Amino acid sequence: MQWLNKLVDEVVKAVPDGEVLVESGSSPSGTYHLGHLREIITCDAIVIELKRRGRQARHVSYIDDLDGLRKIPANVSQDFDKYLGRPLCDIPAPAGSGSYAEYFLKGLRDAAKALAIDAEFIRSHKKYRTGFMIPAIEKSVERLESARKALAKISGRELDDSWSPVQIMEDGYLKKRRFLDIDTSAKKLTYEDKNGAAQEISYAKGDVKLDWRLDWPGRWWLLDVNVEPFGRDHASAGGSYETGVQIMKDVYQSRPPMPVPYDFVNLAGDTKKMSASKGTGLEALGVVKILPAEIVRYFMLRFPPSKRLYFDPEKGVAPLIDDFAALLAKDKKTAEDDQLIAVCTSSLDVTVSRISFTHLVASYQAALKDPARTLEVISRTDKLDAAAKKIIDAQLKFIDQWLKNWAPDDIKFELSAKPPKVISEPEREFLSALARKIEKAPKAADGEWFHKAIYEFKDSTSLAPKQLFGTLYKVLIDREHGPRAGWFLSILPRDFLIKRLRLEA
């Protein structure tokens, strides 16, 4: 984990004493997706490594719920267009009770909990409405010309006279209004309303909000943030981080946090990043219900934040989990291996076994999705102690969800309820003969025995070897292909298998 060590080395050098504050940030404007998890997982890894080095560190997740609703997400009724411009914290939830912000934030909170991420969630509206942001508002207005020049310098565009450092709450909606004057003793601000008339408003209770380019560095200053990961879209030249740095210097006269820009997480084959408003991507909470937490963390942390990640929920899960299982089982682990395992499993009970994911998936389905039966099946070829059984039992819960939600159709199978109605005479004769042979099979007959038993019929029937196996898949799972036939037959209940081969059940 060279990227993490290099980053933490720089943090320790920049903040040699005291607590290190790492901040993540997001807007609860829609459903949180897998891409959002990269930021909070990165923050958590930084905090874990700092603590491993004996430093005090804390992660705060700043939720911009005082932001106005800008667009209606795909999974929200278009009737919500009446709330455009209204703060997210003041809009009713799309379903149930509570606010719009709370409705969507719950998904992030629950996902963070499942990932064992220790973060303090800070709500923007509470900071404004309790007066925490007063110093930033006053400082921004006091140094208004410095702010204007800083934004113009970094963005490369001149700000006209209509530009304002603040947004004003009017009738429950945030509006861009021209700033005129401020009375710091009375905590009141004068602005120009839509009709050009001067109006006065208190800025002590959240009715005045800083423009985003001033708000972000304002909270860096007030919270004393030391490290800030953010998406690469904020890291572009003239972007919000670069302007934030200049604002910190010219307006708040403080040091900006160390930047940790990260690239997006895309679905495999998709050139565009996941979008909450468009409803594209995988829901964050759904992901942590299907993948073990340590796998989600491993997916995010095994490469540096600067690398774009592609996630394949169908074909990518098996190699990802097997790769992590191999890391756990590695005899001679390097210091980097140990570190990666530590940050991926911190505060978690490991739920990834040393049994290959593909083998577990096939065993679970062949055992009719019965966990106890699955353990019996696996125990025939792998020696399992109590600890290993406990891990597999936990992993099967995730496998069950993967099969229901992401697994491709050619992986999934179930025993068919009845034998097929259409079957040829040569197929019938082969199945009947195989049933007689299995009746005499040793009780402990394994997959190899069954495979040989099937293959022996290649010369005594008119069916080619491929047809022999295809016939079995057809009568058992109503498919042309399936798991290894010999192994599959060996784990099925013997009575059921014989009756099915005789086309009786």
Beta strands, then each sheet from edge to edge (+ up, - down):
strand 1: 20-26
strand 2: 57-63
strand 3: 120-123
strand 4: 166-170
strand 5: 173-176
strand 6: 178-183
strand 7: 188-192
strand 8: 198-202
strand 9: 208-210
strand 10: 227-231
strand 11: 258-262
strand 12: 265-267
strand 13: 309-311
sheet 1: 1+ 2+ 3+
sheet 2: 5+ 4- 9+
sheet 3: 6+ 7- 8+
sheet 4: 10+ 11+
sheet 5: 12+ 13+
end
